[in-house]
Amino acid sequence: MKIFWTASALADLDDIEKYLQANYPETSEAVARRIRSIIRRIGEWPSALLK
């Protein structure tokens, strides 16, 4: 399944990353990578959400 990003979703993701960088700089990059990884996985295996 293809993931389509709306402008507001991209803005939300950017806001989340900025918040993490400002408040949790030591883990912000890892959390951002994990979020993107999970979104990719949803696109690859959307039926996994039903389990």
ABEGO torsion letter per residue (X at the ends): XBBBBBAAAAAAAAAAAAAAAAABAAAAAAAAAAAAAAAAAAAABAAAAAX
